[in-house]
Structures are given as structure tokens and as C-alpha cells.
Amino acid sequence: MEEQKVTKSRKKDNFNPLKKEIVEIKLIPSTSRMYKDESPLSKGLAETSSISYAVPRENGMLMAVLTPDEQAFFEAYFNLPEDAMNPNAIVNNYWTTYNRGYINRVILDKSGKRLDLSNAKDYIEWKILKANKEYICPDQETLENNRKATYRFVMHNDNTVATSAGKTADLKLELFEIYGKYKDDADMLRVICYLIEHKKVSPKTRIELLKEKLVNMMEDRAKDCYAVMSNKNLEQKKAILIGSEKGIVSDRNGFYYLTENGQKLSDDYTEPNLNNAANYLADVANQELYFSILNRIK
């Protein structure tokens, strides 16, 4: 499809949704035992496989993935007839018409995808993926707090951390400072690897292998590592996750309770997911409980 200069009168004056922002779409590794690292299906998807995502339906109707202003902008941008991108269009509906150059579905494979939101094609693909809420997790925090069994990919916004080469170098220096604090703590290294990859690491894994694994991730996935390793409640998360391994804490589908009495690890008004449980243990009022768990996991 040839991109046209935006001149149509229906476009809102000075409105342009395109922006300098990078979003990376990454496959969420499967935690199933059937998908071993050496398997052709490692991480839950074969090397040659892909998944296609189109505009989802809600109550039998196509969802509106674009706002009215975005719709008008892109209809003008691509020189389309007015209302061509209306999800309710009966004739020549952009979202259901097979036309070379139309951007109405996104194909993702094991390597994921990098979307530049200053590019019209990438922007529309991003909006389609955002609409597929059952399968595309919107961010790392949601994946950690409220992971759905149906999630296959997660979005990472590069603007939340360093984007330039210089800042990336500074970021890696910060990572290695944090790493130096925990490099001899095998349990913490396992917890960090788990929080980054969402794939459990055996307690029997030698610390040398854990160090090698984490250092490689710090080089290749600095932003992901920073999001996990700089978390102010990382040590509380370690207490919860190691506590659940040792039977001190009960993990009920991602919600955490004390095994001995069923007390939930959060206040009365929040769910005891990992982040909320870590915040709860970090609260000054709950230090006695936190240190009790720490002493029991040693």
C-alpha cells in the first residue's frame, strides 16, 4: 500500500498518533515440562511456527482497535475512503478484506517482533496486538502480577528504561553493581532468573551455571534484567518464592499465603499476588513476619 500525504479534511487538525517509541513483543517461555530447552518446541513454539493475530470480536462484532481520531488519521494517511477502517463497515471493511498491503493482522513467531511506533504499519500492528488482550500481555508488571494462562507474548516498552547506546552502557554498569551484591547467593540468582524468564530454575543448579546464565542475560536483555534487579522489594520476593519452595509459603495459582495458618500476604483490600505480597512484607508493620520467613528459609 502506498503511503499518501495526510490531506483529507476529515482528519483532526494537528492530530498525529505516530510517536518516537519502540515496543518489543517477546514470546513468554512455557513453564510446561514438555517444553525442554533442547526440544524443537523449547519455550512452547517451534522454530518454524507462527501465530497470526487479527482484530478480535466482542459479542460477535469486530472490536474498534483505533480511536475515531486515529481512524480518520490513517484513512487519510493511506488515502482510503472515509469509514474504510470503521470496524462496522459492511462493504470493503479494511479489517476483514484480504488486500496486499492492508495491515489487518499480525504474525508473530518465536523471535517476537520489534515495533517502531513512528511507523504507520507498526503502529497499527501494535494496536491490533493490544486488542488481543487474552493472548498479548500489555507489560512486564502485568505478567508478574496477574499472569493469564492464555498469554503467549508480552510487550516491552523501551521508553521505560535506557534507549541510547550511552544510557545502555550506564544501565549495564548499574546491573553489574547489583549483581555484585548477590553473586554468591544461589537462591537470589535463581529468583532473578525466574522473574526475568518466568521459568523455574532447579535448586540443584550449580551457582557457576547460575552466574553464567544471569551475566549472559544482563548482556543480551539489559532492560529486562534492570526491571527485575532494581525492584525495591526484590529481597521480599526472594523470601516469598524460596519460602514457597520450602513449604513455608503456599502458592495458590500465583497468590501467596502462609502455609501454617492460611494468612494471606497482603492487606484486606488487595490480592496477594507476588508484587502485593512483597509490598506487604516490606511494610514496617509486617517486619516481624518477614524476618520470621527469612529465618525459616535459611
N, C-alpha and C positions, 0 to 999 in steps of 0.2 A: 504494500500500500504506500503510495507516495504521500509524504507529509506536506501539507499546504500551510501557507502563512495564515495565521488566525485573523480573519477579517469580518466574519459573519456578525451581523448586528445583534443576533440573539445572545452572543457571548457577553457576560457581565464585564463591564469596563474594568480594565486593570486586573482582572482576576486571572491568576495563573497558578495552578496547584503544583506544578513541577518545582522541585527543590533540590538543593545540593545535599543529598543524603544517600547513604549506602545501606542496604538491608541484605544480610546474608541469610539464606534459607538452608538449614542443615538437617540432615537425617538424624532422628533420635534413635540411638542404638537400642535394639531389642534386648530386653533382660531375660528372654526365654533361653533355657538351657539348650534348646535345639539349635540355636544360632551361635556356634562357637567361632572364635576369631579366625581359625584356619578354614572354616567352611565357606563354600561359594556364596552362602547366604549370610555371611557374617554381617552383623548389625541389622539383620532382618530383611535385606533386599539384595537380590542377585546383581552382579556387575552389569549384566545386560538388560536388567529390568527397569521399568519406569512406571510412574503413576501419573495419570492425567487428571487435572482438576478443572472443572468448568464452573460456571455460575450455579450455585446451589438453588434448590427450590424450597419454598416455605409455604405450606398449605396449598401445594400444587402450583404455585406461581413462582416465577423467577424472582430472586432477590435483586434489589437495586444495589449494585456494588459501587456505583458512583452517586455522589450528591447531584442535585439538579444543576448546580453551577459547574461541577466537573463534567457532567454530561454535555452541557452546552459548549464548554471549552473544547472537549475532544471531538465533538461533531464538527465544530468549526476547524479545528486543527487538522483533521483528516479529510475535510471537505465532504462530509457526509450530509445526507438530507436531514432536515430537522426532525427530531424524535427517533432517529435511526437507532440510537443507543438507549432508548426507553425500554426497560425490560418487559413492558406490557404491549409493545408494538406487535401488531398482528401480521403485517406484511414486511418482509425483509428485515426481520429482527436481527440486529447485529450480533446478539449473544448466542443465537442458535443457528445462524447462517454459516454454512461452510464456504468460506471465500478466502482464497490465498491472500494473506496479508492482514486478515482480521485477527484481532487479539482477543479471543474469547475462551481460551483455555490455556492452562499452564502445565507443562510436562516436567516432572522432577524425577531425577534418577538418584543413585546412591551418593553422587558428589554434591547434590543440592544445587543451589543457584545463587548468583550474586546479582542483585538488582540495583540499578542506579536510578534513583527517583527523579533525576533531572531529564531522564529519557522517557518519552511518552509511552513506548511499548512496555518498558519495565514498570512504569507507574501503574498501568492498567493491570499487568500481571500481579503486582503487589496487592491491588485492591481485590482481585479475584481470590487470591490466597487468603487475604484477611477475612473474606466472607465465608471461607470453608473452615469455620470455627471448630468443627468436630475433629478435623484432621491436622490443622495447622495451628500449633501453639503460638500465641502472639509474642511471647518474650520468655527469657530465661527464668524470670521471677515466677511467672505463672506455672512454668513447668515444674519448678521446685515446690511451689505452694499447693497447686491444685492440678496435678497431672491427670489427664484423662487417659483411659486405656486405649482410646481411639487415635490419640495423637501419633502422627508419623514424622512430622517435621516441626522444627522450631525456628522462629525468626530471631535474628540478632541484629540490632541496630548499631552500626558502627559509631554513630554520633554520641553514644553513651560513654565511650572511652576514647582513647587516643586514636587519631586518624592519620596524622602526618608521620613521616619516617622518623623525624626527631622526637616526637612525642612517643612513638612506639618504642624507641630506644630507651627513653626515660621510664616507660612503663615496665620494660623488661628488667631494668635496674631495680625498680621497686619490688618486682616479683622475686628476684633473687635475694633481696633483703628479707622478705617474708619467708622464703624457702629456707634461708639460713637459720631461722628461728625454729623450724620444725623438721629439719632434715634428718634428725636422729630419732624422730618419733614415728615409728612404723604405722601406728594406728591413725595418726593425723594424716600421714601421707595417703593412706588408703581412703580416708574420708574425703580428702580433697579430690583424689582421682574419681571417686564415686560421684561427688557433686558436680564435677565437670562433665563426666561421660554418662552419668546415670546408669552405670553398670557396676555391680558389686565386685569387689576385689577380695579374694580369699585371704583370711587371716594368716594363712600359711605362706603367703608370698614373701620371698626374701626381701629385706629392706633395700638391697642393692638394685633389685629389679624395680622396686617402687620409685627409688630415686631416679633411675634412668627414664622410667615412664613419665614421671612428672616433669623432669627437665626437658624432655622432648616436647611435651605439651606446652610448656612455657615458651618454647621457641616457636612452635607452629601455631599455637592458639592463645597468644598472649592475652587477648581481650577476654576470652572465656575464663582463663585462669585468674585474671585480675578480679573479675566479678565475684569469683568464689573466695579467693585467698584474702581479699581485702575486706571481706564482710566482718563487721564489728563483732558478730556473735558466732564466729567460726568455732571457737572452743566449746561453746554451748552445744553447737550442732554435733561436734565430735562426741560429747558426753551422751547425747541422745542416741546417736547411731551406734556407737560402741555399746552403750547400755542395752540397746535392743538386741544386739548380737548375743549378749551375755544373759539375757532374760530379766534384766533389771527394769527395763522399759518395754512396754508392749506396743508393737507397731500394728495398728489395725487399719490396713489399706491406706497408709500414709498419715494416719492420725496417731498421736502418741500419748500413752497413759502409763502411770506407774503400775507395774505388774502386781505388786503386793496388795494394793487396795483399790485399783481402778481409777485413781485420781487422774483427771486429765491435765496435761501440761499446758494449760492456758487459762486465761481468766474466764469468768462466767459468760462473756459475750462474744468470744471468738472460738473458732475451731482450732484444735490442737495439731495443725499441720506443722511441718518442720520449722518454718520461719517463726510462727507464733509461739511454738514450744521453746525455741531458742530465746526469743524475746522474754518469755516468761521466766526462764531460768536466769537470764541476765538481770532481771529486776532485783533491786536491792532487797525487797521484801521477801524474795524467794532464795536468798543465798544459802540458807541452811539446807534446803532441799538440793540445790545444785551441788554443794560440796559433799553431801551425802552420796549422790550419784557418782561423783568423781572418785571418792574413796572406794566405792564398791567395784568400779571398773578397773582399778589398778591391778 
